[in-house]
Amino acid sequence: MKLFTFLTEFIKHPKHTGAIAPSSKILAKKMVDAIDFEDARYIVELGPGTGVFTREIMKRKKKHTKFILIEINEVFVRDLQKRFGDDPSVFVIHGSAEKIQTYMREIQIDKVDYVLSGLPFTSLPMEVSSRILSNVMDVLREHGEFITFQYSLIRKSFIQNFFPQVSVTKVWFNFPPAYVLDCRKEVGSAVMYGVT
């Protein structure tokens, strides 16, 4: 059923959905492995979709950790609310990743430790990607991490305009194979907001 829903939403909104199949469990584990769950107070997930990464985080996160899901697709939002909305530590927000700062202010969170993203930067307009990444930079604490996956490295240099230090891991056991990009916010790092 989840695959059917995913395919339906991909056909209706290909730029927002970005893939023809949900991410694999192996990719989810690679994405989530970068998180230090002992110390994480606030985790944000952008574009959780059907919740593959969400489920992996929910398995590992501590009770005190607040987990914020920001999803633009109404069908996915309803499903996420059904499955996770009863947990008081989880916030499911129907909205755009571009407004991450606004949502954090509304729920009175100053800085977050981790931002995970399933957003398809290769198919998003560059100006939208720029706004998302600059807002992610603003909400991350010093040494916070932005973790994303992409199906190619075509946008790696673009992401490095915001996060100069990016480590890359290839995950072969996914359809299609994917790259996990772990981007750390360094203290006092200058951000170049230009689009390249």
FIGUVO-811345 format. One record per residue: residue number from 1; z negated, y, x negated of N, C-alpha, C in turn; residue in one letter. Coordinates in Angstrom, 2 decimals. Each point is the difference from the previous one (the first is absolute). Last residue first. Example, Ala and Ser with C-alpha at 12.3 -4.5 7.8 and 13.67 -1.06 7.14 Angstrom:
2, -7.08, -2.25, -12.85, -0.06, 1.19, -0.82, -0.73, 1.09, 0.77, S
1, 0.07, -5.72, -0.29, 0.00, 1.19, 0.89, 0.00, 1.20, -0.90, A
END
This chain:
196, 7.65, 28.69, -25.33, 1.01, -0.36, -1.00, 0.94, -1.04, 0.55, T
195, -3.68, 4.17, 1.70, 0.67, -1.25, 0.35, 1.06, -0.27, -1.06, V
194, -4.85, 2.83, -0.56, 1.44, 0.05, 0.20, 0.56, -1.36, 0.35, G
193, -4.66, 1.25, -1.16, 0.36, -0.21, 1.39, 1.51, 0.04, 0.25, Y
192, -3.70, -1.27, -4.01, 1.28, 0.69, 0.14, 0.52, -0.28, 1.40, M
191, -5.14, 0.00, -2.35, 0.94, -0.64, 0.92, 1.25, 0.85, 0.10, V
190, -4.22, -0.96, -3.78, 0.83, 0.97, 0.70, 1.00, -0.73, 0.87, A
189, -5.09, -1.60, -1.60, 1.45, -0.21, -0.18, 0.78, 1.02, 0.81, S
188, -5.00, -0.73, -0.52, 0.71, 1.18, -0.49, 1.49, -0.19, -0.20, G
187, -2.42, -4.45, 0.45, -0.76, 1.26, 0.05, 0.86, 1.12, -0.58, V
186, 2.46, -4.21, 2.28, -0.76, 0.32, -1.20, -0.69, 1.35, 0.15, E
185, 1.90, -4.10, 3.34, -0.13, 1.45, -0.10, -0.90, 0.33, -1.19, K
184, 3.26, -4.50, 0.76, -1.37, 0.55, -0.11, 0.04, 1.52, -0.10, R
183, 3.11, -4.46, 1.90, 0.08, 1.36, -0.53, -1.40, 0.62, 0.01, C
182, 3.08, -4.82, 0.50, -1.40, 0.44, 0.02, -0.06, 1.33, -0.74, D
181, 3.89, -3.32, 2.48, -0.22, 1.15, -0.88, -1.44, 0.47, 0.19, L
180, 3.27, -4.64, 0.95, -1.24, 0.70, 0.32, -0.21, 1.09, -1.04, V
179, 4.61, -2.70, 1.89, -0.75, 0.55, -1.12, -1.26, 0.68, 0.54, Y
178, 3.33, -4.30, 2.00, -0.48, 1.38, 0.07, -0.72, 0.39, -1.28, A
177, 3.79, -3.82, 2.67, -1.00, 0.26, -1.04, -0.35, 1.49, -0.06, P
176, 1.75, -1.19, 4.76, 0.49, -0.31, -1.35, -1.11, 0.18, -1.03, P
175, -1.84, -2.22, 2.23, 1.40, 0.14, 0.40, 0.24, 1.41, 0.52, F
174, -3.45, -2.82, -3.73, 0.06, 0.88, 1.16, 1.46, 0.08, 0.38, N
173, -2.20, -1.82, -4.27, -0.18, -0.78, 1.22, -0.20, 0.92, 1.20, F
172, 0.52, 1.74, -4.45, 1.22, -0.75, 0.34, -0.13, -0.69, 1.34, W
171, -2.15, 4.46, -2.38, -0.44, -1.13, 0.82, 1.26, -0.72, 0.48, V
170, -1.49, 3.67, -4.23, 1.02, -0.55, 0.90, -0.56, -1.22, 0.72, K
169, -2.29, 4.69, -2.15, -0.04, -1.47, 0.02, 1.07, -0.49, 0.96, T
168, -1.68, 4.86, -2.87, 0.90, -0.70, 0.90, -0.15, -1.51, -0.15, V
167, -2.63, 5.22, -0.89, 0.20, -1.36, -0.48, 0.77, -0.79, 1.07, S
166, -0.63, 5.50, -1.40, 0.30, -1.00, 1.02, 0.15, -1.36, -0.66, V
165, -1.33, 5.51, -0.93, -0.33, -1.35, -0.47, 0.17, -1.01, 1.13, Q
164, 0.95, 4.63, 0.87, 0.71, -0.34, -1.25, -0.26, -1.43, -0.50, P
163, -0.02, 2.36, 4.86, -0.91, -0.89, -0.72, 0.68, -0.45, -1.30, F
162, 2.28, 3.13, 2.58, -1.33, 0.21, 0.58, -1.06, -0.79, -0.75, F
161, 4.55, -0.31, -1.17, -0.18, 1.45, 0.07, -1.41, 0.34, 0.48, N
160, 1.58, -4.48, -0.03, -0.66, 0.44, -1.22, -0.08, 1.52, -0.12, Q
159, 2.37, -2.13, 3.56, -1.45, -0.17, 0.20, -0.77, 0.49, -1.22, I
158, 4.67, -0.04, -0.36, -0.40, 0.99, 1.00, -1.52, -0.06, 0.23, F
157, 1.98, -3.25, -2.71, -0.09, 1.28, -0.72, -0.40, 1.13, 0.95, S
156, 0.69, -4.29, 1.93, -1.14, 0.00, -0.93, -0.15, 1.34, -0.71, K
155, 3.35, -1.72, 3.38, -0.85, 1.17, 0.23, -1.20, 0.07, -0.96, R
154, 3.22, -3.61, -0.12, 0.83, 1.20, 0.04, -0.81, 1.28, 0.19, I
153, -0.96, -5.00, -0.44, -0.71, 1.03, -0.77, 0.76, 1.33, 0.00, L
152, -0.33, -4.05, 3.98, 0.71, 0.32, -1.24, -0.81, 1.08, -0.71, S
151, -1.70, -1.79, 3.92, 0.92, -1.11, -0.27, 0.90, 0.27, -1.20, Y
150, -5.27, 1.70, 0.93, 1.38, 0.37, 0.28, 0.89, -1.19, -0.34, Q
149, -5.63, 1.65, 0.87, 1.00, -0.98, -0.42, 1.37, 0.51, 0.41, F
148, -5.25, 2.22, -1.33, 1.12, -0.15, 0.92, 0.88, -1.16, -0.46, T
147, -4.96, 2.99, -0.80, 0.65, -1.31, -0.23, 1.10, -0.17, 1.05, I
146, -3.53, 3.83, -2.45, 1.02, -0.13, 1.02, 0.77, -1.28, -0.32, F
145, -5.23, 1.91, -1.51, 1.27, -0.70, -0.21, 0.87, -0.01, 1.26, E
144, -4.25, 3.08, -2.82, 0.38, -0.79, 1.17, 1.39, -0.60, -0.22, G
143, -2.38, 3.10, -2.99, 0.12, -1.43, -0.35, 0.26, -0.89, 1.23, H
142, -1.68, 4.49, 1.54, 0.40, -0.20, -1.39, -0.11, -1.48, -0.36, E
141, 0.80, 0.77, 5.10, -1.00, 0.47, -0.97, 0.57, -0.18, -1.41, R
140, 3.16, 0.73, 4.41, -0.59, -0.97, -0.92, -1.06, 0.65, -0.89, L
139, 2.77, 2.41, 3.20, -1.15, -0.67, 0.62, -0.66, -1.02, -0.93, V
138, 3.89, 2.62, -1.36, -1.08, 0.92, 0.39, -1.21, -0.72, 0.58, D
137, 4.01, -2.41, -1.15, -0.66, 0.53, -1.20, -1.21, 0.85, 0.36, M
136, 2.72, -1.41, 3.51, -0.78, -1.13, -0.53, -0.76, 0.45, -1.24, V
135, 3.03, 3.03, 1.78, -1.20, -0.08, 0.83, -0.90, -1.16, -0.42, N
134, 4.15, 0.49, -2.13, -0.86, 1.13, -0.38, -1.28, 0.01, 0.82, S
133, 3.24, -3.29, 1.02, -0.62, -0.23, -1.31, -0.88, 1.16, -0.44, L
132, 2.45, 0.38, 4.10, -0.96, -1.12, 0.07, -0.73, -0.14, -1.33, I
131, 3.47, 3.13, 0.24, -1.17, 0.46, 0.75, -1.06, -1.10, 0.06, R
130, 4.12, -1.09, -2.01, -0.74, 0.99, -0.80, -1.26, 0.46, 0.70, S
129, 2.99, -2.83, 2.33, -0.72, -0.74, -1.06, -0.83, 0.95, -0.85, S
128, 2.84, 1.95, 3.14, -1.10, -0.69, 0.69, -0.85, -0.76, -1.02, V
127, 3.90, 2.04, -1.55, -1.00, 1.03, 0.31, -1.20, -0.59, 0.74, E
126, 3.72, -2.80, -1.08, -0.77, 0.38, -1.18, -1.07, 1.04, 0.32, M
125, 1.63, -3.62, 3.71, 0.54, 1.22, -0.64, -0.92, 0.45, -1.14, P
124, 0.00, -5.21, 1.12, -0.53, 1.25, 0.56, 0.70, 1.19, -0.66, L
123, 0.78, -4.58, -1.31, 0.76, 0.40, 1.18, -0.54, 1.26, 0.68, S
122, -1.96, -1.93, -3.99, 1.44, 0.03, -0.29, 0.82, 0.45, 1.21, T
121, -4.79, -0.69, 0.17, 0.40, 1.27, -0.60, 1.49, 0.08, -0.29, F
120, -3.18, -2.80, 3.43, 1.26, -0.23, -0.74, 0.52, 1.30, -0.61, P
119, -5.30, -1.77, 1.15, 1.10, 0.88, 0.42, 1.25, -0.20, -0.85, L
118, -4.70, -1.91, 0.11, 1.13, -0.87, 0.26, 1.23, 0.80, 0.39, G
117, -5.00, 0.95, -2.80, 1.15, 0.42, 0.79, 1.04, -1.10, 0.13, S
116, -5.59, 1.62, -1.34, 1.05, -1.03, -0.06, 1.14, 0.42, 0.90, L
115, -4.38, 2.50, -2.58, 1.01, 0.11, 1.04, 1.03, -1.08, -0.25, V
114, -5.50, 1.17, -1.58, 1.27, -0.72, -0.10, 0.90, 0.37, 1.18, Y
113, -4.19, 2.27, -0.70, 0.08, -0.76, -1.25, 1.37, -0.64, -0.22, D
112, -1.33, 4.80, 2.71, 0.04, -1.45, 0.17, 0.20, -0.68, -1.35, V
111, -2.19, 5.00, 2.15, 0.90, -0.67, -0.94, -0.06, -1.51, 0.22, K
110, -1.96, 2.89, 3.37, 0.47, 0.96, -1.00, 1.05, -0.63, -0.90, D
109, -1.50, -0.85, 5.30, 0.04, -0.67, -1.30, 0.62, 0.97, -1.00, I
108, -0.69, 0.32, 5.08, -1.00, 0.52, -0.94, -0.14, -0.83, -1.28, Q
107, 3.17, -0.20, 3.85, -1.08, -1.00, -0.01, -1.02, 0.26, -1.10, I
106, 3.63, 3.01, 0.59, -0.46, -0.26, 1.37, -1.11, -1.04, 0.05, E
105, 2.21, 1.02, -4.12, -0.88, 1.10, 0.43, -0.60, -0.29, 1.37, R
104, 3.21, -2.99, -1.61, -1.25, -0.14, -0.76, -0.98, 1.09, 0.39, M
103, 4.33, 0.18, 1.84, -0.79, -1.09, 0.59, -1.32, -0.18, -0.73, Y
102, 3.07, 3.18, -1.71, -0.50, 0.42, 1.32, -0.89, -1.07, 0.60, T
101, 2.28, -1.02, -4.01, -1.08, 0.97, -0.22, -0.64, 0.44, 1.31, Q
100, 3.83, -2.84, 0.13, -1.20, -0.71, -0.44, -1.17, 0.95, -0.22, I
99, 4.84, 0.41, 1.70, -1.17, 0.76, 0.45, -1.32, -0.65, -0.41, K
98, 4.41, -1.85, -0.90, 0.06, 1.37, -0.52, -1.26, 0.79, 0.33, E
97, 0.89, -4.41, 1.69, -0.65, 0.02, -1.31, 0.02, 1.39, -0.62, A
96, 0.11, -0.72, 5.40, 0.86, -0.02, -1.17, -0.81, 0.06, -1.29, S
95, -1.73, -2.19, 4.91, 0.51, 1.25, -0.56, 0.80, -0.22, -1.26, G
94, -3.98, -2.36, 3.11, 1.43, 0.03, 0.33, 0.54, 1.33, -0.50, H
93, -4.44, -3.01, -1.61, 0.55, 1.32, 0.35, 1.50, -0.14, 0.26, I
92, -4.96, -2.91, -0.54, 1.45, -0.19, 0.17, 0.57, 1.31, 0.53, V
91, -4.65, -1.73, -2.78, 0.60, 1.07, 0.80, 1.50, -0.26, 0.06, F
90, -4.92, -2.88, -1.25, 1.46, 0.11, -0.04, 0.47, 1.11, 0.94, V
89, -4.57, -1.59, -0.51, 0.37, 0.50, -1.32, 1.51, 0.22, -0.13, S
88, -2.21, -1.86, 3.96, -0.33, 1.42, -0.17, 0.37, 0.58, -1.35, P
87, 2.38, -4.00, 2.97, -0.84, 0.11, -1.20, -0.30, 1.48, -0.25, D
86, 2.96, -1.51, 3.46, -1.41, -0.17, 0.38, -0.95, 0.11, -1.20, D
85, 4.93, 0.20, -0.32, -0.61, 1.20, 0.57, -1.45, -0.12, 0.38, G
84, 3.46, -3.29, -1.78, -1.00, 0.56, -0.92, -0.80, 1.16, 0.59, F
83, 3.48, -2.66, 2.38, -0.58, -0.94, -0.96, -1.16, 0.58, -0.81, R
82, 2.48, 2.58, 3.30, -0.51, -1.22, 0.66, -0.76, -0.88, -0.98, K
81, 2.22, 3.80, -1.64, -1.20, 0.38, 0.75, -0.62, -1.21, 0.69, Q
80, 4.11, -0.58, -2.22, -1.08, 0.23, -0.98, -1.30, 0.36, 0.71, L
79, 3.90, -0.40, 2.64, -0.39, -1.31, -0.53, -1.17, 0.12, -0.98, D
78, 1.93, 3.95, 1.68, -0.70, -0.71, 1.09, -0.51, -1.36, -0.48, R
77, 2.68, 2.50, -2.99, -1.32, 0.62, 0.20, -0.79, -0.74, 1.06, V
76, 4.52, -1.22, -0.79, -0.90, -0.49, -1.04, -1.41, 0.55, 0.18, F
75, 3.26, 1.65, 2.88, -0.16, -1.43, 0.26, -0.98, -0.60, -1.01, V
74, 1.35, 4.54, -0.56, -0.95, -0.18, 1.10, -0.27, -1.48, 0.31, E
73, 1.31, 2.42, -4.76, 0.65, -0.80, 1.04, -1.02, -0.37, 1.09, N
72, -1.16, 2.38, -4.07, 0.82, 0.86, 0.86, 0.60, -0.74, 1.20, I
71, -4.73, -0.50, -3.17, 1.25, -0.67, 0.37, 0.76, 0.86, 1.00, E
70, -4.65, -0.51, -3.42, 0.87, 1.05, 0.56, 1.38, -0.61, 0.22, I
69, -5.54, -1.48, -0.94, 1.38, -0.46, 0.14, 0.83, 1.10, 0.66, L
68, -5.00, -0.69, -2.83, 0.80, 0.85, 0.88, 1.44, -0.47, -0.02, I
67, -5.43, -1.51, -1.26, 1.40, -0.41, -0.17, 0.84, 0.73, 1.04, F
66, -5.23, -0.04, -2.68, 0.80, 0.48, 1.12, 1.48, -0.27, -0.31, K
65, -4.69, -2.52, -1.83, 1.29, 0.63, -0.31, 0.72, 0.41, 1.27, T
64, -4.22, -2.49, -0.29, -0.18, 1.45, -0.11, 1.33, 0.74, -0.23, H
63, -0.31, -4.84, 0.27, -0.31, 0.62, 1.30, -0.07, 1.52, -0.08, K
62, 3.17, -2.58, -3.48, -1.43, 0.00, 0.31, -0.23, 0.73, 1.33, K
61, 4.69, -2.73, -1.46, -0.73, 1.27, -0.05, -1.46, -0.17, 0.40, K
60, 3.55, -3.53, -0.04, -0.71, 0.28, -1.24, -0.90, 1.24, 0.04, R
59, 2.89, -1.70, 3.63, -0.68, -1.19, -0.52, -0.95, 0.34, -1.14, K
58, 2.86, 3.31, 1.85, -1.12, -0.28, 0.90, -0.80, -1.22, -0.47, M
57, 4.01, 1.14, -2.27, -1.07, 0.96, -0.30, -1.23, -0.30, 0.86, I
56, 3.83, -2.52, 0.84, -0.52, -0.35, -1.33, -1.15, 0.94, -0.38, E
55, 2.34, 0.87, 4.00, -0.81, -1.23, 0.12, -0.63, -0.38, -1.33, R
54, 3.03, 3.62, 0.04, -1.23, 0.33, 0.74, -0.92, -1.21, 0.08, T
53, 4.42, -0.36, -1.69, -0.94, 0.50, -1.00, -1.36, 0.27, 0.65, F
52, 3.26, -1.40, 2.98, -0.10, -1.04, -1.05, -1.00, 0.43, -1.08, V
51, 1.56, 2.22, 4.44, -1.36, -0.22, -0.50, -0.16, -1.08, -1.06, G
50, 3.92, 2.13, 2.50, -0.62, -1.13, 0.72, -1.35, -0.39, -0.60, T
49, 1.42, 4.76, -1.30, 0.93, -0.89, 0.71, -0.72, -1.09, 0.77, G
48, -1.49, 3.85, -3.13, -0.44, -1.41, -0.03, 0.89, -0.96, 0.77, P
47, 0.07, 5.07, -1.83, 1.04, -0.90, 0.49, -0.40, -1.45, -0.01, G
46, -3.18, 2.61, -2.81, 1.10, 0.71, 0.63, 1.06, -1.01, 0.43, L
45, -5.59, -0.07, -1.15, 1.27, -0.72, -0.05, 1.04, 0.78, 0.80, E
44, -5.09, 0.89, -2.70, 1.00, 0.40, 1.00, 1.23, -0.90, -0.17, V
43, -5.66, 0.13, -1.33, 1.33, -0.55, -0.27, 0.91, 0.44, 1.13, I
42, -5.26, 1.10, -2.23, 1.05, 0.35, 0.96, 1.34, -0.56, -0.46, Y
41, -3.98, -1.08, -2.37, -0.63, 0.56, 1.21, 1.03, 0.26, 1.09, R
40, -0.49, -3.36, -4.66, 0.87, 0.77, 0.91, -0.76, 0.46, 1.24, A
39, -1.69, -2.89, -3.72, -0.22, 1.44, -0.07, 0.79, 0.81, 1.02, D
38, 0.23, -4.83, -0.32, -1.43, 0.29, -0.15, -0.27, 1.50, 0.10, E
37, 4.45, -1.88, -0.04, -0.64, 0.03, 1.32, -1.51, 0.29, -0.08, F
36, 4.53, 1.03, -2.87, -1.38, -0.38, -0.34, -0.82, 0.12, 1.29, D
35, 5.55, -0.76, -0.65, -1.14, 0.71, 0.60, -1.32, -0.57, -0.50, I
34, 4.51, -1.73, -0.96, -0.31, 1.19, -0.80, -1.25, 0.73, 0.49, A
33, 2.00, -3.86, 2.22, -0.75, -0.37, -1.20, -0.42, 1.21, -0.84, D
32, 2.91, 0.08, 3.94, -1.42, 0.20, 0.26, -0.86, -0.32, -1.24, V
31, 4.80, -0.62, 0.02, -0.28, 1.39, 0.36, -1.50, 0.25, 0.01, M
30, 1.48, -4.41, -0.62, 0.28, 0.81, -1.19, -0.31, 1.48, 0.26, K
29, -0.33, -3.00, 3.63, -1.08, -0.23, -0.96, 0.19, 0.84, -1.26, K
28, 3.41, 0.10, 3.27, -1.23, 0.64, 0.51, -1.14, -0.15, -1.00, A
27, 4.01, -2.29, -0.88, 0.14, 1.43, -0.24, -1.25, 0.75, 0.46, L
26, 0.11, -4.51, 0.98, -0.10, 0.15, -1.45, 0.14, 1.48, -0.38, I
25, 0.66, -1.34, 4.47, -1.43, 0.01, -0.35, -0.19, 0.20, -1.49, K
24, 4.47, 2.06, 2.17, -0.63, -1.31, -0.18, -1.48, 0.15, -0.32, S
23, 2.95, 3.57, 3.08, -0.31, -0.37, -1.39, -0.70, -1.35, -0.06, S
22, 3.38, 1.03, 4.12, -1.30, 0.45, -0.52, -0.21, -0.48, -1.43, P
21, 5.00, 0.93, 1.71, -1.05, -1.01, 0.20, -1.32, 0.55, -0.54, A
20, 4.03, 2.51, -0.18, 0.37, -0.84, 1.13, -1.03, -1.08, 0.28, I
19, -0.59, 5.26, -1.97, 0.26, -1.38, -0.44, 0.33, -0.84, 1.23, A
18, -0.97, 4.83, 0.33, 0.35, -0.16, -1.42, 0.28, -1.40, -0.49, G
17, -1.75, 3.15, 3.97, -0.47, -1.36, -0.24, 0.35, -0.47, -1.40, T
16, 1.37, 4.32, 1.59, -1.46, -0.07, 0.00, -0.50, -1.39, -0.38, H
15, 4.65, 0.85, 0.39, -0.52, 0.88, -1.06, -1.51, -0.07, -0.08, K
14, 2.39, -2.47, 3.43, 0.16, -0.55, -1.35, -0.57, 0.88, -1.10, P
13, -0.52, -0.73, 5.32, -0.41, 1.08, -0.91, 0.13, -0.45, -1.46, H
12, 1.51, -2.81, 3.70, -0.17, 1.28, 0.70, -0.27, 1.16, -0.95, K
11, 0.37, -4.43, -1.71, 1.28, 0.35, 0.62, -0.07, 1.38, 0.66, I
10, -3.97, -1.80, -1.78, 0.93, 0.33, -1.08, 1.34, 0.45, 0.57, F
9, -3.24, -1.61, 2.98, -0.31, 1.36, -0.45, 0.89, 0.43, -1.16, E
8, 0.45, -4.43, 1.59, 0.34, 0.93, 1.09, -0.21, 1.44, -0.44, T
7, -1.42, -3.43, -2.90, 1.47, 0.12, 0.04, 0.46, 1.00, 1.04, L
6, -4.60, -1.01, -0.16, 0.41, 0.72, -1.21, 1.51, 0.22, 0.00, F
5, -1.85, -2.65, 3.41, -0.36, 1.41, 0.18, 0.49, 0.83, -1.17, T
4, 0.52, -4.63, -0.35, 0.90, 0.52, 1.03, -0.26, 1.49, 0.22, F
3, -2.90, -2.29, -2.87, 1.30, 0.17, -0.63, 1.00, 0.58, 0.99, L
2, -4.29, -1.11, 1.60, -0.07, 1.16, -0.88, 1.36, 0.27, -0.64, K
1, -0.46, -3.88, 2.66, 0.00, 1.21, 0.82, 0.00, 1.26, -0.86, M
END
